[in-house]
Structure formats: C-alpha cells, structure tokens
C-alpha cells in the first residue's frame, strides 16, 4: 500500500497551517486530468493546483486568459475524482471574479459544487479585496497569489521578476498582510526576489508557497509538465526538471511506429 493511501490523513487547510508552524515544507504541483492527479496523489503530493496554466499546457494558448470557468470546472472534476489525500486548489479564471464580488462568489460556488474542489485561488491584493471577502463569507477557502500574476500579463507586458523596486515590494508586503487579515489560508508568491519572499513568509502566519521565490518560504509549486520535462522550450531559472518525459514519450512513439511498420507488433502472444 502506498504511503499516501496508508499512512497520511486527508490534507486540509488546518494541516497546512500545522506544517508551516512546524517548519515542514509543503509540496505542491499542478494537475489537470485524472491520470496525472492519481499519480501525484499516490506519490504523496500535499497540494494539487488545478491551474489556469491548463490554458497553456493543455490547450496550447499563449496566455492563461482564454480559459473559461467551464473549462476549469471540467479539469478540476477530473482531478478530484483521482485524489484521496491531497488538498485540491482550483484557479478562478480571468474575468470570473475581478471587479464584481457577486460574480466572484457565483464562480467560486460553481467550482466547489460542480468539481468537488477544496479551495479556490485568485490573483491580486487590494484590487480584489471585495471579491475575496465575499467568497470567504460563504465559507469557501481562498488562496491568494501575488508577485507575477499571469492573468495580468498584458498589464505587465513581460514575465520578468516582479517587486524589484521599493514601491512594488512595499505594496506586495501590504497585500500579503491584507490577504492574511481577510482570512485567506495561504498565498502563492510568483517570481519575486528571494529576500522579499522570505520577509513575507516570516511576516504572515499563513503558508506561503513559492514559484521562483527562493527557498525561504513554506513550500514550492511547479507546473507538472515543466517539472517532468514534457514542456519544450521553457527553461526559466526557477525550474528544476526532474525527468525528460518529452524524450521518453517521443522514443516510445518512434519505436511503436517502427514495430507496426515492420510487422513486429502485435506478435503471437499479443494476439487472440
């Protein structure tokens, strides 16, 4: 029996809080489908993010903006079916919560009811304060996301490191404290200076998960396709590639084609 199924209880926001308090690092990865989510859950991952990065890695879009609420619910439903231990967080997609707290609540309720996800994630600080408060008031756990926020890519105009100047760094620190005060259970910090991320993680009592934010936060998250080497031509500084599945899959496909064309597959043992 796997360690995930046999030795650990279901992850909750309370357990994640305990992990931060005890200094136990939190491991988080994205997943968008049943098969991948089952592998990650069996391996013992703590948190699965059904990210709007599905727009990029699953649908081939240039940004995260095109993915819809219906798409996110479909992906999240597939993931939740596979999970026995991990805590599942679902991104609320662009246009489903900004500037309208009632819409934010409707979107989040749909995600929770239709997918069975455990929490939602929204990008931004004071700008979406009302939306976060409204969602939290319904008893829905919310994870914040600060720093590089991909849904605002056309505002930033670049995927470069954020909060390098004093003004933006101070706003990020203020936003992090605001998210904690509002009641968010955690924050993702993306692509910001490591010293700033450390300062934020030490200043709030809720878990801070980094992606390109250095080692001194409470956990790390990566896009699973990047971590496994499925994604091509994407090698940011923060990415550690743990496998080269692009080559593995390509080689397997090449051999499959070769065996079919040579008449080697299927053989007598593989036939009825």
BELURBEL-V255945 format. One record per residue. N is the residue number from 1. RES is the residue in one small letter. PHI is phi as a letter, one per 40 degrees, with the letter a starting at -180 (* if undefined). OMEGA is omega in whole degrees, 0 to 359 (NA if undefined). Layout:
n->(N/N)
res->(RES/RES)
phi->(PHI/PHI)
omega->(OMEGA/OMEGA)
This chain:
n->(1/2/3/4/5/6/7/8/9/10/11/12/13/14/15/16/17/18/19/20/21/22/23/24/25/26/27/28/29/30/31/32/33/34/35/36/37/38/39/40/41/42/43/44/45/46/47/48/49/50/51/52/53/54/55/56/57/58/59/60/61/62/63/64/65/66/67/68/69/70/71/72/73/74/75/76/77/78/79/80/81/82/83/84/85/86/87/88/89/90/91/92/93/94/95/96/97/98/99/100/101/102/103/104/105/106/107/108/109/110/111/112/113/114/115/116/117/118/119/120/121/122/123/124/125/126/127/128/129/130/131/132/133/134/135/136/137/138/139/140/141/142/143/144/145/146/147/148/149/150/151/152/153/154/155/156/157/158/159/160/161/162/163/164/165/166/167/168/169/170/171/172/173/174/175/176/177/178/179/180/181/182/183/184/185/186/187/188/189/190/191/192/193/194/195/196/197/198/199/200/201/202/203/204/205/206/207/208/209/210/211/212/213/214/215/216/217/218/219/220/221/222/223/224/225/226/227/228/229/230/231/232/233/234/235/236/237/238/239/240/241/242/243/244/245/246/247/248/249/250/251/252/253/254/255/256/257/258/259/260/261/262/263/264/265/266/267/268/269/270/271/272)
res->(x/x/x/x/x/x/x/x/x/x/x/x/x/x/x/x/x/x/x/x/x/x/x/x/x/x/x/x/x/x/x/x/x/x/x/x/x/x/x/x/x/x/x/x/x/x/x/x/x/x/x/x/x/x/x/x/x/x/x/x/x/x/x/x/x/x/x/x/x/x/x/x/x/x/x/x/x/x/x/x/x/x/x/x/x/x/x/x/x/x/x/x/x/x/x/x/x/x/x/x/x/x/x/x/x/x/x/x/x/x/x/x/x/x/x/x/x/x/x/x/x/x/x/x/x/x/x/x/x/x/x/x/x/x/x/x/x/x/x/x/x/x/x/x/x/x/x/x/x/x/x/x/x/x/x/x/x/x/x/x/x/x/x/x/x/x/x/x/x/x/x/x/x/x/x/x/x/x/x/x/x/x/x/x/x/x/x/x/x/x/x/x/x/x/x/x/x/x/x/x/x/x/x/x/x/x/x/x/x/x/x/x/x/x/x/x/x/x/x/x/x/x/x/x/x/x/x/x/x/x/x/x/x/x/x/x/x/x/x/x/x/x/x/x/x/x/x/x/x/x/x/x/x/x/x/x/x/x/x/x/x/x/x/x/x/x/x/x/x/x/x/x)
phi->(*/c/c/c/c/c/b/b/c/d/c/b/c/c/c/c/c/c/c/c/c/c/g/c/c/b/b/b/b/c/a/b/a/c/c/c/c/c/c/c/c/c/c/h/c/c/b/b/b/c/c/c/c/d/d/c/c/b/b/g/c/c/b/c/c/c/c/b/c/c/d/c/c/c/c/c/d/c/c/d/d/c/c/b/b/c/c/b/b/b/c/c/c/d/g/b/a/c/g/a/c/c/c/d/c/c/c/c/c/c/d/c/c/c/b/g/d/b/a/b/b/b/c/h/b/d/c/b/d/c/c/c/d/c/c/c/c/c/g/c/c/b/b/c/a/b/g/c/b/d/c/b/d/c/c/c/g/a/c/c/d/c/g/c/c/c/c/c/c/c/c/c/c/c/c/c/c/c/c/c/c/c/h/c/c/a/b/c/b/b/f/b/d/c/c/c/c/c/c/c/c/c/c/b/c/c/c/b/b/b/a/g/b/g/c/c/b/c/a/b/b/b/c/c/c/c/c/c/g/c/c/b/f/b/b/c/d/c/c/b/c/c/a/b/c/d/c/d/c/c/c/c/c/d/c/c/d/c/c/c/c/c/g/c/b/c/c/d/c/b/b/b)
omega->(182/179/181/183/191/193/185/175/177/178/178/176/179/179/178/177/177/180/177/184/182/181/178/185/182/180/186/176/174/169/185/184/184/187/180/181/180/178/181/181/179/180/176/178/183/184/172/176/170/190/173/169/171/177/180/191/180/185/176/179/181/181/177/189/186/186/185/177/178/177/182/179/179/179/183/178/179/181/184/179/185/194/175/185/189/174/187/178/184/176/168/189/179/178/183/180/184/172/182/185/178/177/177/180/179/181/182/177/178/179/183/184/188/182/186/177/187/182/176/177/179/183/175/180/185/182/182/182/183/179/179/181/182/180/178/181/178/178/180/179/181/171/178/180/183/182/173/180/188/178/179/186/181/173/180/181/182/177/182/180/181/172/176/178/187/184/181/178/180/177/180/179/178/179/179/178/178/180/176/182/179/179/176/182/180/181/167/174/184/170/175/179/184/180/178/179/177/180/179/182/180/185/180/183/181/182/176/183/184/166/188/183/177/187/190/173/188/179/183/174/172/170/189/179/176/182/182/178/176/179/177/172/175/184/178/182/185/187/167/182/186/178/176/184/175/179/180/182/179/179/180/179/178/179/177/178/180/182/178/184/178/184/182/178/359/176/184/181/181/180/181/NA)
